[in-house]
Amino acid sequence: MANVNHWISDYLQAQKAALDSIPPAAVAAMVETLRTAWREDRQIFIFGNGGSASNASHFATDLGKGSSDKLGKRFRVLSLNDNVSWMTAIGNDYSYEDVFVRQLENYARPGDVAMSISVSGNSPNCVKALEWAKSRGLRTLGVVGAKRGRMADILEQVIVVNDTHYGRVEDAQMGVLHMLCYAFMEVPETTR
């Protein structure tokens, strides 16, 4: 058990370092972008793969319910990971690279927000959707791991978690996403 206890201590220390690498000013800038989208009644799209897909769904729930309940006026937020039949139809009939961009083609308008999260920053379906979104006048936001990947170069606003471990980066992603939601629940001036 001593080895496991040591591993746990090391893991927690590395997790704290990953969280400490999140720049507060970058989170605040994303809060401001979301606040503008809320004020202008813009659509917010979020998407990712694997654990990042789960985090995207969680974010859409928290922003769409918790933050909206607190504000009175609703956020228009949609996780592109949540329509399994549409994703499988797109993946089967076109390619898996298209599962997000094809949904954006139906929904997105200039001025909306496309937000993607990825540990590697190189997920082809996220990259393709973000390139499309940027070329169509959407605001692009995201959280990636230390490898940064192509997404970091595409994104207008990016937070890089300084770790490459999937679990730690995904935990830190959720920390960022929770801050983005709870800013509207716990900091009254975000609605002014």
N, C-alpha and C positions, 0 to 999 in steps of 0.2 A: 504493500500500500504506500510505502514511502515514495516510490517512483511516481505513482499516480498523484500523490499530494504535491510533489515537486512540479510535475507537469501542469497541474491545475494552477499553482501559484505563478508559474511562467506564463501560462495562457492568460490569466487575469492581468498580469503586468503588461503583456503585449496588447490586450484589448484596451486597457487604459491609454496606452500610447496611441493606438489607432483613433480613439475618441479625441484625445488631445490634439491630433493632427487636423481636426475639423476647424477651419477658420471661421470664427463668429461673424466677421464682416461679410463673408460670402453667403452664409445662411441668412443674414439680415437682408442682403440684396435679393435673394430668392423670395423672402417674405414679401418684399416690396413688389416684385414682379407678380406674385400671386394676388396681392392686394389690388394691383392695377387690373388684373384679369377679373377679379370679383367686382370691382367698381364698374367696369366696362361690360359686364355680363359676357365675358369671353369663355370659351370652352377650354378646359384643361385636360389634356390627355397624358396618361402615364403608362409606361410599359417596360418590361424587362423579361428575362428568361430565368427559369429555375427558382432559386430563392429570391432573386430580384423580382420575379413575377409575383410571388407571394407578397413581397414588400409593396409592390405597386398596388395590388388589391387592397392591402391594409391601409395604405395612404389614401386611396379613393374613398374608402369607408370613413376614415377619420376626418378628412376634409369635407366630404359630402354630408356627413351626419353631425359629428361633434362640433366642428368649426362652424358649420352652417347653423346649427341649433343655437349656438352662442350669439351669432351675428344677426339672426333673423332673416336676412337675405341669404339665399342659397348659393353656394359654389356650384358651378356647372363642371363636374369632374367625372372622368370616365377612365377606368383601367382597361386598356385594350387587350389585356390578358383574360378578361372575364367571359368572353363569348366563345366558348369552346367549339361550338358547331361552326361558327364563322371561321375561326382560326384553322380548323381541320379542313374545311372546304378550300380555303385559300392555299394552305400548305399542300393539299392534294392536287388541286387544279392548276396552281401556278408554281410556287416554291415556298419553302419555309422562310426564305429571306423576305417574302412579301407579306407575311402575316400582319404586320403593323402598318406598313405603308398603304396597303389596299384599304384598310379601315380608315386611315386618315384621308384618303382620296374621297371617301363618302362623306365624312363629317367635318373636316377641318376647313377653317377660313383664315385669311390673313389676320394677324393680331391675336389669334388663339395661342395657347401654350402647349408645346410638345416637350414632355419631360421623360427622360429615360434613365434607368439605373442599370449598371453592369459592373461586375468585379473586374473583368478584363478590359472593358472599354472597346472591345473589338467584335461584339456580337453582330454578325452581318445583318440581321433583321433590324436591329436598333440603328446601326449606322445608316442603312438605306432609308429608314423612316425619318431619321433626323436630317439627312441630306435633302430629302424631299420637302420636309417641313421648313427648313431654312430657306430653300429656294422659292417657297410659296408665301413667305412673309410671316411665318409663325415665330414666336419667341422660343428658343431652345434652351432647356435647362437639364442638368444631370448630375449624378453622383457616380464616380468611378473609383477603382482601386489604383494602387501606386503604379501599375503598368501603364495607366492612362489610356492607351489605345487610340484608335482613330476618333472615337467619340469626343475625347478631350479637345481635339483640334476643331471639331465641328460645332460644339456647344458654345452658345453665347455666354452662358453662365455655367461654370463647372466647379464642383467640389471634388477634390482628389483626397481620398482616404489613404494615408501613408502606410499601406500594408498590402500584401498580395494574397493573404490567407482568405479563402472564400468565406468561412464562417465569421471571421472578425470584420471583414469589409461589409458583409451583409448586415451584421449587427450594427455597425456604424452607419450604414445607409439608413436603417430604420430609425436610428437616433436622429439623423438629419431630418427625415420625413416627419417624425414626431414633433421635432422643434418647429417645422414649417406649419404643422396643424395647430399645435398648442400655443403658438404665438398669437393666433386669432382667438383662442379660448382664454388666455391668461394675461395678455398684454393689451389693455383697452385702446391704446393709441394706434394700434395697427388698423383700426377701422376708421380713423379720421382722415 
